[in-house]
Amino acid sequence: MTPSRHLALGMVLTATAGLVDAAGFIELGGYFTSFMSGNTTQAGAALVDGSSGSG
């Protein structure tokens, strides 16, 4: 596997984990479903919630 394919795979897996964590956070009323937190979870929550996060 080339380095760019490794990077792409890592980005897809990170985004998927963020979306799953964000969806769980929203559905469970503020409880994280994993130990992942930070920008990825906030971005995932914004995507699941339908907001752009820009205002």
N, C-alpha and C positions, 0 to 999 in steps of 0.2 A: 504494500500500500504506500502511495506517495505521501509526502508530508502534507500536501494540500488536501488530500482525501482524509487524512487523520484529523486535520483541523476542521473540515466540514462535518465529519462524524461527531467530533467533540461538541461542535456548536449545536448540532441537531439534538444530541442527547441532553445538553445543558438546557436548551430551550424547552424540550419536552418535560424535563424534571421541574423546571420553573412553572410551566403551565399546570402540571399536575398538582404541585404544591399550592399554587395560587387558587386553583379551583377548590381544593380542599379547604384552604383558609377561608374562602368566601362562604362555602357551604356549611362549614362547621362553626361559623360565627366568630372567627378570630383565633382559632387554634391551628397551628402549623402541623401539617401531616408529615413533615420531614425536618431534618436539621438544616436544610438549605434556607438561607435567608439573604436579604440584601437586594441589590439591583435587579437580579434575575426574577426573584419572587415579586417584586413591585411591578416590574414590566409585565409579567405574566398576569398578575391581578388586574392591571389596567386593560390588558387585552380581553380577559374573560369578562370583566365588568363592562366593557364597551367604551371606556374612556380613553382619550389619547394621552392623558397625563400632562398635557401642556397648559392647563389652566384651570 
